[in-house]
Amino acid sequence: MLSVKDHWDKVYNTKAPDQVSWYRPHLETSLALIERVAGDRSASLIDVGGGESTLVDDLLARGYQNITILDVSQTAIDIARKRLGLGAKQIHWLVADITEAQFEPGAYDLWHDRAVFHFLTAAEHRAAYVRQVARAVKLGGHVIVSTFGPEGPTKCSGLEVVRYDSEALHDQFGARFRLIESSKELHHTPFGTTQQFLYCCCKME
Ligand SMILES: C[S@@+](CC[C@H](N)C(=O)[O-])C[C@H]1O[C@@H](n2cnc3c(N)ncnc32)[C@H](O)[C@@H]1O
């Protein structure tokens, strides 16, 4: 079995950016939520498992000045960097496994994750992730996590996932994370199929 890093490097070495099921030209739901809860363009944002997504391009275009993109795959980060050209210099890039990355306490106003947490099938990895969020996000900051919903697929990219409804996802995080909104999205894959995603947005208290 490949390591997490090798799995994702292989995916990004062998598939075009728009030929993966999670691809969408723009992450509209994420963008709308981010602008609503962290509208100040100097807010420090981290996109965890950003992959090759265009969220970073869209955040830069909207004037955000303090963006960090983390991914376990160096290949994905290299591709996103190249696509951004000069804009890449304005971004903090981190190659790390989210369960092990080193963060300063209260480093971020906003944490965003689309389609990463659901790959953590081991309870100890989920607990490590939650500890990371609790350390890295400021009190009063926001956490947006999007996973497959209860009717979403059971696998993605050949890996098992855990599907969540809003209550089950919020339970993973606990009372310090106040759930302020949740929604479901029917994502249309590039292959003509649909996948149910769940979005939860919490405030750190
Ligand atoms: C399904 S893709 C989603 C990419 C992007 N968030 C999007 O919505 O287009 C999952 C991403 O999470 C990254 N990833 C998976 N496990 C990770 C981990 N433990 N730590 C950091 N990144 C991880 C993968 O490399 C991949 O880019």
The ligand as an SDF file (V2000), in Angstrom:
LIG
                    3D

 27 29  0  0  0  0  0  0  0  0999 V2000
  -10.0520   15.1790   -2.9220 C   0  0  0  0  0  0  0  0  0  0  0  0
   -8.6810   16.2320   -2.9630 S   0  0  0  0  0  0  0  0  0  0  0  0
   -9.4140   17.8180   -2.6960 C   0  0  0  0  0  0  0  0  0  0  0  0
   -8.5390   18.9580   -3.1820 C   0  0  0  0  0  0  0  0  0  0  0  0
   -9.1360   20.3530   -2.9860 C   0  0  0  0  0  0  0  0  0  0  0  0
   -9.4030   20.6330   -1.5890 N   0  0  0  0  0  0  0  0  0  0  0  0
  -10.3820   20.5450   -3.8020 C   0  0  0  0  0  0  0  0  0  0  0  0
  -11.4590   20.6660   -3.2340 O   0  0  0  0  0  0  0  0  0  0  0  0
  -10.2580   20.5740   -5.0290 O   0  0  0  0  0  0  0  0  0  0  0  0
   -7.9060   15.9010   -1.3990 C   0  0  0  0  0  0  0  0  0  0  0  0
   -6.6220   16.6660   -1.1910 C   0  0  0  0  0  0  0  0  0  0  0  0
   -6.1510   16.4800    0.1290 O   0  0  0  0  0  0  0  0  0  0  0  0
   -4.7770   16.1860    0.1150 C   0  0  0  0  0  0  0  0  0  0  0  0
   -4.5510   15.3420    1.3030 N   0  0  0  0  0  0  0  0  0  0  0  0
   -5.0050   14.0930    1.5180 C   0  0  0  0  0  0  0  0  0  0  0  0
   -4.6500   13.6570    2.7270 N   0  0  0  0  0  0  0  0  0  0  0  0
   -3.9210   14.6550    3.3030 C   0  0  0  0  0  0  0  0  0  0  0  0
   -3.2710   14.8180    4.5450 C   0  0  0  0  0  0  0  0  0  0  0  0
   -3.2820   13.8340    5.4540 N   0  0  0  0  0  0  0  0  0  0  0  0
   -2.6290   15.9800    4.7880 N   0  0  0  0  0  0  0  0  0  0  0  0
   -2.6110   16.9690    3.8700 C   0  0  0  0  0  0  0  0  0  0  0  0
   -3.2190   16.8880    2.6670 N   0  0  0  0  0  0  0  0  0  0  0  0
   -3.8660   15.7380    2.3860 C   0  0  0  0  0  0  0  0  0  0  0  0
   -4.5200   15.4900   -1.2040 C   0  0  0  0  0  0  0  0  0  0  0  0
   -3.1980   15.5920   -1.6490 O   0  0  0  0  0  0  0  0  0  0  0  0
   -5.4990   16.2260   -2.1140 C   0  0  0  0  0  0  0  0  0  0  0  0
   -4.9230   17.3580   -2.7000 O   0  0  0  0  0  0  0  0  0  0  0  0
  1  2  1  0
  2  3  1  0
  2 10  1  0
  3  4  1  0
  4  5  1  0
  5  6  1  0
  5  7  1  0
  7  8  2  0
  7  9  1  0
 10 11  1  0
 11 12  1  0
 11 26  1  0
 12 13  1  0
 13 14  1  0
 13 24  1  0
 14 15  1  0
 14 23  1  0
 15 16  2  0
 16 17  1  0
 17 18  1  0
 17 23  2  0
 18 19  1  0
 18 20  2  0
 20 21  1  0
 21 22  2  0
 22 23  1  0
 24 25  1  0
 24 26  1  0
 26 27  1  0
M  CHG  2   2   1   9  -1
M  END
$$$$
